[in-house]
């Protein structure tokens, strides 16, 4: 992540895991401009429901409104709040 954040204009980390655990894992590591890197997380139940709705062929529509992600996947409607934290 350190090397990538030095080379890229913008870096973000997206996770389905508990953000506290991800932050703990990255704590103390040398990461270039860590304070500028957002950690974006989604509700675990949302990810599990989306995974359960996946088929071999999928039809999906995704939209984001006011920090809320809406997913229509194969006729199932799902939503989750988008949570941001910063690495440092």
PyMOL Python script that loads the backbone (N, CA, C, O; Angstrom):
from pymol import cmd

cmd.read_pdbstr("""\
ATOM      1  N   UNK A   1       0.829  -1.177   0.000  1.00  0.00           N
ATOM      2  CA  UNK A   1       0.000   0.000   0.000  1.00  0.00           C
ATOM      3  C   UNK A   1       0.881   1.251   0.000  1.00  0.00           C
ATOM      4  O   UNK A   1       0.537   2.253  -0.627  1.00  0.00           O
ATOM      5  N   UNK A   2       2.004   1.194   0.696  1.00  0.00           N
ATOM      6  CA  UNK A   2       2.918   2.335   0.743  1.00  0.00           C
ATOM      7  C   UNK A   2       3.383   2.696  -0.666  1.00  0.00           C
ATOM      8  O   UNK A   2       3.306   3.854  -1.077  1.00  0.00           O
ATOM      9  N   UNK A   3       3.855   1.716  -1.386  1.00  0.00           N
ATOM     10  CA  UNK A   3       4.348   1.961  -2.750  1.00  0.00           C
ATOM     11  C   UNK A   3       3.225   2.437  -3.669  1.00  0.00           C
ATOM     12  O   UNK A   3       3.414   3.362  -4.459  1.00  0.00           O
ATOM     13  N   UNK A   4       2.075   1.814  -3.566  1.00  0.00           N
ATOM     14  CA  UNK A   4       0.940   2.201  -4.405  1.00  0.00           C
ATOM     15  C   UNK A   4       0.485   3.619  -4.142  1.00  0.00           C
ATOM     16  O   UNK A   4       0.144   4.346  -5.075  1.00  0.00           O
ATOM     17  N   UNK A   5       0.474   4.027  -2.871  1.00  0.00           N
ATOM     18  CA  UNK A   5       0.025   5.383  -2.557  1.00  0.00           C
ATOM     19  C   UNK A   5       1.047   6.430  -2.984  1.00  0.00           C
ATOM     20  O   UNK A   5       0.693   7.593  -3.175  1.00  0.00           O
ATOM     21  N   UNK A   6       2.301   6.037  -3.135  1.00  0.00           N
ATOM     22  CA  UNK A   6       3.313   6.965  -3.644  1.00  0.00           C
ATOM     23  C   UNK A   6       3.170   7.165  -5.149  1.00  0.00           C
ATOM     24  O   UNK A   6       3.492   8.231  -5.675  1.00  0.00           O
ATOM     25  N   UNK A   7       2.687   6.135  -5.838  1.00  0.00           N
ATOM     26  CA  UNK A   7       2.615   6.172  -7.300  1.00  0.00           C
ATOM     27  C   UNK A   7       1.272   6.635  -7.841  1.00  0.00           C
ATOM     28  O   UNK A   7       1.204   7.132  -8.965  1.00  0.00           O
ATOM     29  N   UNK A   8       0.224   6.488  -7.084  1.00  0.00           N
ATOM     30  CA  UNK A   8      -1.121   6.814  -7.571  1.00  0.00           C
ATOM     31  C   UNK A   8      -1.540   8.206  -7.118  1.00  0.00           C
ATOM     32  O   UNK A   8      -1.089   8.704  -6.086  1.00  0.00           O
ATOM     33  N   UNK A   9      -2.407   8.819  -7.904  1.00  0.00           N
ATOM     34  CA  UNK A   9      -2.965  10.123  -7.536  1.00  0.00           C
ATOM     35  C   UNK A   9      -3.907   9.993  -6.342  1.00  0.00           C
ATOM     36  O   UNK A   9      -3.940  10.855  -5.464  1.00  0.00           O
ATOM     37  N   UNK A  10      -4.663   8.915  -6.325  1.00  0.00           N
ATOM     38  CA  UNK A  10      -5.661   8.713  -5.271  1.00  0.00           C
ATOM     39  C   UNK A  10      -5.698   7.236  -4.902  1.00  0.00           C
ATOM     40  O   UNK A  10      -5.641   6.369  -5.774  1.00  0.00           O
ATOM     41  N   UNK A  11      -5.794   6.960  -3.616  1.00  0.00           N
ATOM     42  CA  UNK A  11      -5.855   5.584  -3.118  1.00  0.00           C
ATOM     43  C   UNK A  11      -7.021   5.477  -2.152  1.00  0.00           C
ATOM     44  O   UNK A  11      -7.263   6.381  -1.353  1.00  0.00           O
ATOM     45  N   UNK A  12      -7.741   4.365  -2.229  1.00  0.00           N
ATOM     46  CA  UNK A  12      -8.813   4.066  -1.287  1.00  0.00           C
ATOM     47  C   UNK A  12      -8.797   2.567  -1.023  1.00  0.00           C
ATOM     48  O   UNK A  12      -8.435   1.777  -1.895  1.00  0.00           O
ATOM     49  N   UNK A  13      -9.191   2.186   0.181  1.00  0.00           N
ATOM     50  CA  UNK A  13      -9.280   0.782   0.548  1.00  0.00           C
ATOM     51  C   UNK A  13     -10.754   0.468   0.784  1.00  0.00           C
ATOM     52  O   UNK A  13     -11.415   1.137   1.578  1.00  0.00           O
ATOM     53  N   UNK A  14     -11.267  -0.548   0.095  1.00  0.00           N
ATOM     54  CA  UNK A  14     -12.645  -0.991   0.268  1.00  0.00           C
ATOM     55  C   UNK A  14     -12.618  -2.356   0.940  1.00  0.00           C
ATOM     56  O   UNK A  14     -11.863  -3.237   0.531  1.00  0.00           O
ATOM     57  N   UNK A  15     -13.437  -2.532   1.966  1.00  0.00           N
ATOM     58  CA  UNK A  15     -13.429  -3.801   2.685  1.00  0.00           C
ATOM     59  C   UNK A  15     -14.828  -4.251   3.059  1.00  0.00           C
ATOM     60  O   UNK A  15     -15.727  -3.440   3.284  1.00  0.00           O
ATOM     61  N   UNK A  16     -14.987  -5.552   3.119  1.00  0.00           N
ATOM     62  CA  UNK A  16     -16.219  -6.140   3.652  1.00  0.00           C
ATOM     63  C   UNK A  16     -15.978  -6.619   5.080  1.00  0.00           C
ATOM     64  O   UNK A  16     -16.914  -7.003   5.780  1.00  0.00           O
ATOM     65  N   UNK A  17     -14.718  -6.593   5.506  1.00  0.00           N
ATOM     66  CA  UNK A  17     -14.354  -7.015   6.854  1.00  0.00           C
ATOM     67  C   UNK A  17     -14.641  -5.907   7.863  1.00  0.00           C
ATOM     68  O   UNK A  17     -14.957  -4.777   7.491  1.00  0.00           O
ATOM     69  N   UNK A  18     -14.528  -6.242   9.125  1.00  0.00           N
ATOM     70  CA  UNK A  18     -14.706  -5.271  10.203  1.00  0.00           C
ATOM     71  C   UNK A  18     -13.625  -4.199  10.069  1.00  0.00           C
ATOM     72  O   UNK A  18     -12.438  -4.521  10.121  1.00  0.00           O
ATOM     73  N   UNK A  19     -14.010  -2.934   9.897  1.00  0.00           N
ATOM     74  CA  UNK A  19     -13.000  -1.880   9.695  1.00  0.00           C
ATOM     75  C   UNK A  19     -12.047  -1.728  10.871  1.00  0.00           C
ATOM     76  O   UNK A  19     -10.902  -1.322  10.673  1.00  0.00           O
ATOM     77  N   UNK A  20     -12.479  -2.039  12.085  1.00  0.00           N
ATOM     78  CA  UNK A  20     -11.600  -1.947  13.255  1.00  0.00           C
ATOM     79  C   UNK A  20     -10.446  -2.940  13.111  1.00  0.00           C
ATOM     80  O   UNK A  20      -9.302  -2.616  13.429  1.00  0.00           O
ATOM     81  N   UNK A  21     -10.747  -4.148  12.633  1.00  0.00           N
ATOM     82  CA  UNK A  21      -9.704  -5.158  12.434  1.00  0.00           C
ATOM     83  C   UNK A  21      -8.751  -4.771  11.312  1.00  0.00           C
ATOM     84  O   UNK A  21      -7.544  -4.990  11.416  1.00  0.00           O
ATOM     85  N   UNK A  22      -9.283  -4.201  10.251  1.00  0.00           N
ATOM     86  CA  UNK A  22      -8.437  -3.768   9.133  1.00  0.00           C
ATOM     87  C   UNK A  22      -7.511  -2.641   9.595  1.00  0.00           C
ATOM     88  O   UNK A  22      -6.318  -2.652   9.290  1.00  0.00           O
ATOM     89  N   UNK A  23      -8.055  -1.676  10.324  1.00  0.00           N
ATOM     90  CA  UNK A  23      -7.230  -0.578  10.839  1.00  0.00           C
ATOM     91  C   UNK A  23      -6.164  -1.094  11.798  1.00  0.00           C
ATOM     92  O   UNK A  23      -5.032  -0.611  11.781  1.00  0.00           O
ATOM     93  N   UNK A  24      -6.511  -2.064  12.630  1.00  0.00           N
ATOM     94  CA  UNK A  24      -5.537  -2.636  13.563  1.00  0.00           C
ATOM     95  C   UNK A  24      -4.411  -3.344  12.811  1.00  0.00           C
ATOM     96  O   UNK A  24      -3.248  -3.268  13.206  1.00  0.00           O
ATOM     97  N   UNK A  25      -4.762  -4.027  11.735  1.00  0.00           N
ATOM     98  CA  UNK A  25      -3.772  -4.732  10.930  1.00  0.00           C
ATOM     99  C   UNK A  25      -2.803  -3.755  10.256  1.00  0.00           C
ATOM    100  O   UNK A  25      -1.622  -4.065  10.092  1.00  0.00           O
ATOM    101  N   UNK A  26      -3.294  -2.592   9.870  1.00  0.00           N
ATOM    102  CA  UNK A  26      -2.464  -1.602   9.187  1.00  0.00           C
ATOM    103  C   UNK A  26      -1.773  -0.643  10.154  1.00  0.00           C
ATOM    104  O   UNK A  26      -0.881   0.107   9.758  1.00  0.00           O
ATOM    105  N   UNK A  27      -2.178  -0.667  11.400  1.00  0.00           N
ATOM    106  CA  UNK A  27      -1.610   0.239  12.392  1.00  0.00           C
ATOM    107  C   UNK A  27      -0.107   0.006  12.545  1.00  0.00           C
ATOM    108  O   UNK A  27       0.364  -1.128  12.633  1.00  0.00           O
ATOM    109  N   UNK A  28       0.625   1.116  12.575  1.00  0.00           N
ATOM    110  CA  UNK A  28       2.067   1.044  12.762  1.00  0.00           C
ATOM    111  C   UNK A  28       2.861   0.763  11.507  1.00  0.00           C
ATOM    112  O   UNK A  28       4.091   0.806  11.531  1.00  0.00           O
ATOM    113  N   UNK A  29       2.175   0.473  10.403  1.00  0.00           N
ATOM    114  CA  UNK A  29       2.869   0.232   9.143  1.00  0.00           C
ATOM    115  C   UNK A  29       3.172   1.555   8.459  1.00  0.00           C
ATOM    116  O   UNK A  29       2.430   2.527   8.601  1.00  0.00           O
ATOM    117  N   UNK A  30       4.253   1.580   7.730  1.00  0.00           N
ATOM    118  CA  UNK A  30       4.646   2.772   6.994  1.00  0.00           C
ATOM    119  C   UNK A  30       3.820   2.856   5.707  1.00  0.00           C
ATOM    120  O   UNK A  30       3.988   2.046   4.796  1.00  0.00           O
ATOM    121  N   UNK A  31       2.933   3.844   5.649  1.00  0.00           N
ATOM    122  CA  UNK A  31       2.064   4.038   4.487  1.00  0.00           C
ATOM    123  C   UNK A  31       2.126   5.504   4.104  1.00  0.00           C
ATOM    124  O   UNK A  31       1.806   6.379   4.908  1.00  0.00           O
ATOM    125  N   UNK A  32       2.540   5.767   2.875  1.00  0.00           N
ATOM    126  CA  UNK A  32       2.683   7.127   2.358  1.00  0.00           C
ATOM    127  C   UNK A  32       1.331   7.846   2.384  1.00  0.00           C
ATOM    128  O   UNK A  32       0.357   7.353   1.815  1.00  0.00           O
ATOM    129  N   UNK A  33       1.268   8.992   3.031  1.00  0.00           N
ATOM    130  CA  UNK A  33       0.044   9.810   3.143  1.00  0.00           C
ATOM    131  C   UNK A  33      -1.141   8.995   3.675  1.00  0.00           C
ATOM    132  O   UNK A  33      -2.247   9.084   3.142  1.00  0.00           O
ATOM    133  N   UNK A  34      -0.912   8.216   4.704  1.00  0.00           N
ATOM    134  CA  UNK A  34      -1.965   7.367   5.266  1.00  0.00           C
ATOM    135  C   UNK A  34      -3.193   8.166   5.691  1.00  0.00           C
ATOM    136  O   UNK A  34      -4.316   7.671   5.593  1.00  0.00           O
ATOM    137  N   UNK A  35      -2.996   9.375   6.153  1.00  0.00           N
ATOM    138  CA  UNK A  35      -4.123  10.201   6.605  1.00  0.00           C
ATOM    139  C   UNK A  35      -5.069  10.573   5.464  1.00  0.00           C
ATOM    140  O   UNK A  35      -6.221  10.934   5.701  1.00  0.00           O
ATOM    141  N   UNK A  36      -4.579  10.484   4.223  1.00  0.00           N
ATOM    142  CA  UNK A  36      -5.393  10.835   3.061  1.00  0.00           C
ATOM    143  C   UNK A  36      -6.091   9.630   2.442  1.00  0.00           C
ATOM    144  O   UNK A  36      -6.848   9.784   1.484  1.00  0.00           O
ATOM    145  N   UNK A  37      -5.850   8.443   2.969  1.00  0.00           N
ATOM    146  CA  UNK A  37      -6.409   7.222   2.386  1.00  0.00           C
ATOM    147  C   UNK A  37      -7.671   6.818   3.141  1.00  0.00           C
ATOM    148  O   UNK A  37      -7.603   6.473   4.321  1.00  0.00           O
ATOM    149  N   UNK A  38      -8.827   6.858   2.467  1.00  0.00           N
ATOM    150  CA  UNK A  38     -10.056   6.441   3.146  1.00  0.00           C
ATOM    151  C   UNK A  38     -10.191   4.921   3.177  1.00  0.00           C
ATOM    152  O   UNK A  38      -9.817   4.231   2.229  1.00  0.00           O
ATOM    153  N   UNK A  39     -10.725   4.420   4.266  1.00  0.00           N
ATOM    154  CA  UNK A  39     -11.095   3.018   4.398  1.00  0.00           C
ATOM    155  C   UNK A  39     -12.615   2.981   4.309  1.00  0.00           C
ATOM    156  O   UNK A  39     -13.306   3.467   5.205  1.00  0.00           O
ATOM    157  N   UNK A  40     -13.124   2.414   3.248  1.00  0.00           N
ATOM    158  CA  UNK A  40     -14.562   2.390   2.975  1.00  0.00           C
ATOM    159  C   UNK A  40     -15.068   0.989   3.301  1.00  0.00           C
ATOM    160  O   UNK A  40     -14.531  -0.001   2.803  1.00  0.00           O
ATOM    161  N   UNK A  41     -16.087   0.908   4.125  1.00  0.00           N
ATOM    162  CA  UNK A  41     -16.605  -0.405   4.502  1.00  0.00           C
ATOM    163  C   UNK A  41     -18.115  -0.481   4.272  1.00  0.00           C
ATOM    164  O   UNK A  41     -18.831   0.520   4.272  1.00  0.00           O
ATOM    165  N   UNK A  42     -18.553  -1.716   4.077  1.00  0.00           N
ATOM    166  CA  UNK A  42     -19.964  -2.017   3.840  1.00  0.00           C
ATOM    167  C   UNK A  42     -20.432  -2.985   4.919  1.00  0.00           C
ATOM    168  O   UNK A  42     -19.631  -3.741   5.468  1.00  0.00           O
ATOM    169  N   UNK A  43     -21.704  -2.965   5.216  1.00  0.00           N
ATOM    170  CA  UNK A  43     -22.293  -3.857   6.201  1.00  0.00           C
ATOM    171  C   UNK A  43     -22.095  -5.313   5.774  1.00  0.00           C
ATOM    172  O   UNK A  43     -22.346  -5.668   4.622  1.00  0.00           O
ATOM    173  N   UNK A  44     -21.650  -6.138   6.694  1.00  0.00           N
ATOM    174  CA  UNK A  44     -21.355  -7.546   6.373  1.00  0.00           C
ATOM    175  C   UNK A  44     -22.607  -8.291   5.895  1.00  0.00           C
ATOM    176  O   UNK A  44     -22.515  -9.121   4.990  1.00  0.00           O
ATOM    177  N   UNK A  45     -23.754  -8.014   6.474  1.00  0.00           N
ATOM    178  CA  UNK A  45     -24.998  -8.669   6.051  1.00  0.00           C
ATOM    179  C   UNK A  45     -25.324  -8.319   4.598  1.00  0.00           C
ATOM    180  O   UNK A  45     -25.841  -9.155   3.858  1.00  0.00           O
ATOM    181  N   UNK A  46     -25.022  -7.087   4.194  1.00  0.00           N
ATOM    182  CA  UNK A  46     -25.234  -6.665   2.809  1.00  0.00           C
ATOM    183  C   UNK A  46     -24.359  -7.501   1.870  1.00  0.00           C
ATOM    184  O   UNK A  46     -24.837  -7.993   0.848  1.00  0.00           O
ATOM    185  N   UNK A  47     -23.094  -7.658   2.215  1.00  0.00           N
ATOM    186  CA  UNK A  47     -22.166  -8.417   1.372  1.00  0.00           C
ATOM    187  C   UNK A  47     -22.608  -9.877   1.284  1.00  0.00           C
ATOM    188  O   UNK A  47     -22.568 -10.471   0.206  1.00  0.00           O
ATOM    189  N   UNK A  48     -23.025 -10.454   2.399  1.00  0.00           N
ATOM    190  CA  UNK A  48     -23.485 -11.843   2.399  1.00  0.00           C
ATOM    191  C   UNK A  48     -24.756 -12.013   1.563  1.00  0.00           C
ATOM    192  O   UNK A  48     -24.888 -13.002   0.843  1.00  0.00           O
ATOM    193  N   UNK A  49     -25.685 -11.069   1.646  1.00  0.00           N
ATOM    194  CA  UNK A  49     -26.910 -11.134   0.850  1.00  0.00           C
ATOM    195  C   UNK A  49     -26.602 -10.978  -0.636  1.00  0.00           C
ATOM    196  O   UNK A  49     -27.200 -11.662  -1.467  1.00  0.00           O
ATOM    197  N   UNK A  50     -25.684 -10.095  -0.972  1.00  0.00           N
ATOM    198  CA  UNK A  50     -25.291  -9.913  -2.374  1.00  0.00           C
ATOM    199  C   UNK A  50     -24.624 -11.175  -2.906  1.00  0.00           C
ATOM    200  O   UNK A  50     -24.889 -11.583  -4.037  1.00  0.00           O
ATOM    201  N   UNK A  51     -23.764 -11.796  -2.110  1.00  0.00           N
ATOM    202  CA  UNK A  51     -23.102 -13.033  -2.528  1.00  0.00           C
ATOM    203  C   UNK A  51     -24.119 -14.151  -2.745  1.00  0.00           C
ATOM    204  O   UNK A  51     -23.986 -14.944  -3.678  1.00  0.00           O
ATOM    205  N   UNK A  52     -25.128 -14.212  -1.887  1.00  0.00           N
ATOM    206  CA  UNK A  52     -26.159 -15.246  -2.022  1.00  0.00           C
ATOM    207  C   UNK A  52     -27.013 -15.032  -3.271  1.00  0.00           C
ATOM    208  O   UNK A  52     -27.542 -15.996  -3.825  1.00  0.00           O
ATOM    209  N   UNK A  53     -27.154 -13.792  -3.718  1.00  0.00           N
ATOM    210  CA  UNK A  53     -27.983 -13.486  -4.889  1.00  0.00           C
ATOM    211  C   UNK A  53     -27.241 -13.675  -6.210  1.00  0.00           C
ATOM    212  O   UNK A  53     -27.855 -13.622  -7.276  1.00  0.00           O
ATOM    213  N   UNK A  54     -25.936 -13.894  -6.151  1.00  0.00           N
ATOM    214  CA  UNK A  54     -25.155 -14.061  -7.376  1.00  0.00           C
ATOM    215  C   UNK A  54     -25.498 -15.365  -8.075  1.00  0.00           C
ATOM    216  O   UNK A  54     -25.701 -16.404  -7.447  1.00  0.00           O
ATOM    217  N   UNK A  55     -25.555 -15.276  -9.387  1.00  0.00           N
ATOM    218  CA  UNK A  55     -25.800 -16.449 -10.219  1.00  0.00           C
ATOM    219  C   UNK A  55     -24.696 -16.523 -11.263  1.00  0.00           C
ATOM    220  O   UNK A  55     -23.769 -15.713 -11.255  1.00  0.00           O
ATOM    221  N   UNK A  56     -24.797 -17.492 -12.158  1.00  0.00           N
ATOM    222  CA  UNK A  56     -23.790 -17.605 -13.219  1.00  0.00           C
ATOM    223  C   UNK A  56     -23.812 -16.374 -14.116  1.00  0.00           C
ATOM    224  O   UNK A  56     -22.760 -15.860 -14.496  1.00  0.00           O
ATOM    225  N   UNK A  57     -24.991 -15.907 -14.448  1.00  0.00           N
ATOM    226  CA  UNK A  57     -25.169 -14.668 -15.216  1.00  0.00           C
ATOM    227  C   UNK A  57     -25.985 -13.724 -14.360  1.00  0.00           C
ATOM    228  O   UNK A  57     -26.982 -14.123 -13.759  1.00  0.00           O
ATOM    229  N   UNK A  58     -25.561 -12.467 -14.304  1.00  0.00           N
ATOM    230  CA  UNK A  58     -26.176 -11.524 -13.377  1.00  0.00           C
ATOM    231  C   UNK A  58     -26.608 -10.253 -14.082  1.00  0.00           C
ATOM    232  O   UNK A  58     -26.003  -9.824 -15.064  1.00  0.00           O
ATOM    233  N   UNK A  59     -27.663  -9.666 -13.558  1.00  0.00           N
ATOM    234  CA  UNK A  59     -28.118  -8.350 -13.960  1.00  0.00           C
ATOM    235  C   UNK A  59     -28.064  -7.484 -12.721  1.00  0.00           C
ATOM    236  O   UNK A  59     -28.691  -7.789 -11.706  1.00  0.00           O
ATOM    237  N   UNK A  60     -27.299  -6.386 -12.813  1.00  0.00           N
ATOM    238  CA  UNK A  60     -27.114  -5.547 -11.629  1.00  0.00           C
ATOM    239  C   UNK A  60     -27.261  -4.075 -11.970  1.00  0.00           C
ATOM    240  O   UNK A  60     -26.896  -3.626 -13.056  1.00  0.00           O
ATOM    241  N   UNK A  61     -27.797  -3.347 -11.024  1.00  0.00           N
ATOM    242  CA  UNK A  61     -27.865  -1.895 -11.085  1.00  0.00           C
ATOM    243  C   UNK A  61     -27.360  -1.378  -9.743  1.00  0.00           C
ATOM    244  O   UNK A  61     -27.805  -1.819  -8.683  1.00  0.00           O
ATOM    245  N   UNK A  62     -26.426  -0.438  -9.807  1.00  0.00           N
ATOM    246  CA  UNK A  62     -25.837   0.119  -8.591  1.00  0.00           C
ATOM    247  C   UNK A  62     -26.020   1.632  -8.613  1.00  0.00           C
ATOM    248  O   UNK A  62     -25.815   2.278  -9.641  1.00  0.00           O
ATOM    249  N   UNK A  63     -26.405   2.187  -7.473  1.00  0.00           N
ATOM    250  CA  UNK A  63     -26.464   3.642  -7.345  1.00  0.00           C
ATOM    251  C   UNK A  63     -26.068   4.024  -5.919  1.00  0.00           C
ATOM    252  O   UNK A  63     -26.220   3.245  -4.978  1.00  0.00           O
ATOM    253  N   UNK A  64     -25.562   5.233  -5.796  1.00  0.00           N
ATOM    254  CA  UNK A  64     -25.159   5.764  -4.498  1.00  0.00           C
ATOM    255  C   UNK A  64     -25.835   7.106  -4.314  1.00  0.00           C
ATOM    256  O   UNK A  64     -25.737   7.981  -5.174  1.00  0.00           O
ATOM    257  N   UNK A  65     -26.524   7.272  -3.193  1.00  0.00           N
ATOM    258  CA  UNK A  65     -27.190   8.517  -2.859  1.00  0.00           C
ATOM    259  C   UNK A  65     -26.953   8.808  -1.389  1.00  0.00           C
ATOM    260  O   UNK A  65     -27.298   8.002  -0.525  1.00  0.00           O
ATOM    261  N   UNK A  66     -26.365   9.960  -1.107  1.00  0.00           N
ATOM    262  CA  UNK A  66     -26.153  10.421   0.268  1.00  0.00           C
ATOM    263  C   UNK A  66     -25.541   9.336   1.153  1.00  0.00           C
ATOM    264  O   UNK A  66     -26.080   9.020   2.213  1.00  0.00           O
ATOM    265  N   UNK A  67     -24.412   8.764   0.715  1.00  0.00           N
ATOM    266  CA  UNK A  67     -23.638   7.773   1.464  1.00  0.00           C
ATOM    267  C   UNK A  67     -24.401   6.475   1.710  1.00  0.00           C
ATOM    268  O   UNK A  67     -24.115   5.758   2.668  1.00  0.00           O
ATOM    269  N   UNK A  68     -25.366   6.173   0.851  1.00  0.00           N
ATOM    270  CA  UNK A  68     -26.114   4.925   0.907  1.00  0.00           C
ATOM    271  C   UNK A  68     -25.947   4.242  -0.451  1.00  0.00           C
ATOM    272  O   UNK A  68     -26.198   4.856  -1.488  1.00  0.00           O
ATOM    273  N   UNK A  69     -25.522   2.968  -0.450  1.00  0.00           N
ATOM    274  CA  UNK A  69     -25.344   2.212  -1.678  1.00  0.00           C
ATOM    275  C   UNK A  69     -26.579   1.353  -1.899  1.00  0.00           C
ATOM    276  O   UNK A  69     -27.018   0.640  -0.996  1.00  0.00           O
ATOM    277  N   UNK A  70     -27.137   1.424  -3.099  1.00  0.00           N
ATOM    278  CA  UNK A  70     -28.304   0.630  -3.465  1.00  0.00           C
ATOM    279  C   UNK A  70     -27.890  -0.330  -4.572  1.00  0.00           C
ATOM    280  O   UNK A  70     -27.283   0.076  -5.563  1.00  0.00           O
ATOM    281  N   UNK A  71     -28.220  -1.602  -4.396  1.00  0.00           N
ATOM    282  CA  UNK A  71     -27.869  -2.631  -5.359  1.00  0.00           C
ATOM    283  C   UNK A  71     -29.104  -3.430  -5.696  1.00  0.00           C
ATOM    284  O   UNK A  71     -29.764  -3.977  -4.813  1.00  0.00           O
ATOM    285  N   UNK A  72     -29.414  -3.496  -6.983  1.00  0.00           N
ATOM    286  CA  UNK A  72     -30.451  -4.407  -7.440  1.00  0.00           C
ATOM    287  C   UNK A  72     -29.729  -5.494  -8.211  1.00  0.00           C
ATOM    288  O   UNK A  72     -29.124  -5.233  -9.250  1.00  0.00           O
ATOM    289  N   UNK A  73     -29.794  -6.705  -7.702  1.00  0.00           N
ATOM    290  CA  UNK A  73     -29.053  -7.827  -8.254  1.00  0.00           C
ATOM    291  C   UNK A  73     -30.000  -8.980  -8.525  1.00  0.00           C
ATOM    292  O   UNK A  73     -30.512  -9.608  -7.598  1.00  0.00           O
ATOM    293  N   UNK A  74     -30.227  -9.251  -9.794  1.00  0.00           N
ATOM    294  CA  UNK A  74     -31.099 -10.355 -10.215  1.00  0.00           C
ATOM    295  C   UNK A  74     -32.468 -10.284  -9.556  1.00  0.00           C
ATOM    296  O   UNK A  74     -33.020 -11.306  -9.148  1.00  0.00           O
ATOM    297  N   UNK A  75     -33.012  -9.085  -9.452  1.00  0.00           N
ATOM    298  CA  UNK A  75     -34.344  -8.900  -8.881  1.00  0.00           C
ATOM    299  C   UNK A  75     -34.361  -8.676  -7.379  1.00  0.00           C
ATOM    300  O   UNK A  75     -35.406  -8.328  -6.829  1.00  0.00           O
ATOM    301  N   UNK A  76     -33.244  -8.862  -6.703  1.00  0.00           N
ATOM    302  CA  UNK A  76     -33.163  -8.602  -5.261  1.00  0.00           C
ATOM    303  C   UNK A  76     -32.700  -7.175  -5.033  1.00  0.00           C
ATOM    304  O   UNK A  76     -31.729  -6.734  -5.649  1.00  0.00           O
ATOM    305  N   UNK A  77     -33.374  -6.454  -4.165  1.00  0.00           N
ATOM    306  CA  UNK A  77     -32.989  -5.082  -3.840  1.00  0.00           C
ATOM    307  C   UNK A  77     -32.287  -5.074  -2.487  1.00  0.00           C
ATOM    308  O   UNK A  77     -32.832  -5.537  -1.485  1.00  0.00           O
ATOM    309  N   UNK A  78     -31.066  -4.538  -2.478  1.00  0.00           N
ATOM    310  CA  UNK A  78     -30.257  -4.490  -1.269  1.00  0.00           C
ATOM    311  C   UNK A  78     -29.735  -3.081  -1.076  1.00  0.00           C
ATOM    312  O   UNK A  78     -29.594  -2.327  -2.038  1.00  0.00           O
ATOM    313  N   UNK A  79     -29.448  -2.725   0.169  1.00  0.00           N
ATOM    314  CA  UNK A  79     -28.841  -1.412   0.413  1.00  0.00           C
ATOM    315  C   UNK A  79     -27.982  -1.486   1.666  1.00  0.00           C
ATOM    316  O   UNK A  79     -28.190  -2.331   2.536  1.00  0.00           O
ATOM    317  N   UNK A  80     -27.014  -0.584   1.737  1.00  0.00           N
ATOM    318  CA  UNK A  80     -26.123  -0.506   2.885  1.00  0.00           C
ATOM    319  C   UNK A  80     -25.580   0.907   3.001  1.00  0.00           C
ATOM    320  O   UNK A  80     -25.386   1.587   1.994  1.00  0.00           O
ATOM    321  N   UNK A  81     -25.333   1.348   4.229  1.00  0.00           N
ATOM    322  CA  UNK A  81     -24.660   2.635   4.366  1.00  0.00           C
ATOM    323  C   UNK A  81     -23.189   2.471   4.000  1.00  0.00           C
ATOM    324  O   UNK A  81     -22.605   1.407   4.205  1.00  0.00           O
ATOM    325  N   UNK A  82     -22.603   3.519   3.462  1.00  0.00           N
ATOM    326  CA  UNK A  82     -21.171   3.538   3.144  1.00  0.00           C
ATOM    327  C   UNK A  82     -20.490   4.251   4.283  1.00  0.00           C
ATOM    328  O   UNK A  82     -20.805   5.404   4.577  1.00  0.00           O
ATOM    329  N   UNK A  83     -19.551   3.573   4.930  1.00  0.00           N
ATOM    330  CA  UNK A  83     -18.852   4.115   6.083  1.00  0.00           C
ATOM    331  C   UNK A  83     -17.413   4.417   5.707  1.00  0.00           C
ATOM    332  O   UNK A  83     -16.719   3.560   5.160  1.00  0.00           O
ATOM    333  N   UNK A  84     -16.957   5.642   5.997  1.00  0.00           N
ATOM    334  CA  UNK A  84     -15.578   6.045   5.715  1.00  0.00           C
ATOM    335  C   UNK A  84     -14.823   6.281   7.010  1.00  0.00           C
ATOM    336  O   UNK A  84     -15.344   6.864   7.961  1.00  0.00           O
ATOM    337  N   UNK A  85     -13.588   5.817   7.022  1.00  0.00           N
ATOM    338  CA  UNK A  85     -12.638   6.143   8.072  1.00  0.00           C
ATOM    339  C   UNK A  85     -11.307   6.380   7.365  1.00  0.00           C
ATOM    340  O   UNK A  85     -11.165   6.042   6.190  1.00  0.00           O
ATOM    341  N   UNK A  86     -10.347   6.946   8.053  1.00  0.00           N
ATOM    342  CA  UNK A  86      -9.038   7.150   7.448  1.00  0.00           C
ATOM    343  C   UNK A  86      -8.022   6.295   8.159  1.00  0.00           C
ATOM    344  O   UNK A  86      -8.163   6.005   9.347  1.00  0.00           O
ATOM    345  N   UNK A  87      -6.983   5.883   7.427  1.00  0.00           N
ATOM    346  CA  UNK A  87      -5.995   4.967   7.968  1.00  0.00           C
ATOM    347  C   UNK A  87      -5.210   5.556   9.132  1.00  0.00           C
ATOM    348  O   UNK A  87      -4.789   4.826  10.028  1.00  0.00           O
ATOM    349  N   UNK A  88      -5.013   6.860   9.125  1.00  0.00           N
ATOM    350  CA  UNK A  88      -4.240   7.480  10.220  1.00  0.00           C
ATOM    351  C   UNK A  88      -5.037   8.576  10.879  1.00  0.00           C
ATOM    352  O   UNK A  88      -4.556   9.211  11.817  1.00  0.00           O
TER     353      UNK A  88
END
""", "prot")
cmd.dss("prot")
cmd.show_as("cartoon", "prot")
cmd.util.cbc("prot")
cmd.orient("prot")
